[in-house]
Amino acid sequence: MQVRSVRFGALSVDDDKIILFPKGIPGFEDARRFFLLDHAGNPRIKWLHSADDEGLALVVADPFDLFEEYRPDIPDEAARDLGIAAPDRALVLTVLTVRAGQREGEPPVITANLLAPIIMSQDHRVGAQVLLRSGEYSVRQRVPLGMGGRAKSVPSGGGSSGDAQASAG
């Protein structure tokens, strides 16, 4: 399938790489089909790009890669709805938000939404953004700059630009 992207131009995406979000993503309910793109600047970052809206691409990452103590309690109903029979058949991503530094020369601030991860079935290519039962995680958990090592997930209570290439998701 050919997909037009505001950020990345024309993309060729295999049909088997499309992930269906039956209810969309909160705030983007009309966009139901997405695919993952690698971020050329950092292999730990991906783009969750809409196949329905050429301007919609969310910056995402594996939260377990970023926060060693992250242990989300995914509601059983959500796992059932997505057809996830075993934890190792789920792909969990967190949406990252990148804000420029307040002053010139100040590094950007990156936060992760750990309270509402995106969960996808690897077997059925179906996904949803799921609100966790536990309120111990934040929608704005600060991510260490460089993302070179894991951070301890301390409970506390978007987008960036760059080049990407189509990848498996």
Secondary structure, DSSP 8 states (H G I E B T S, - for coil): -EEEETTTEEEE--GGG-EE-TT-BTTBTT--EEEEEEETT-TTEEEEEESS-TT-EEEEE-HHHHBTT------HHHHHHHT--SGGGEEEEEEEEEE--SSTT---EEEE--SS-EEEETTTTEEEE---S--SS-TTEEE-GGG-S-B------------EEE---
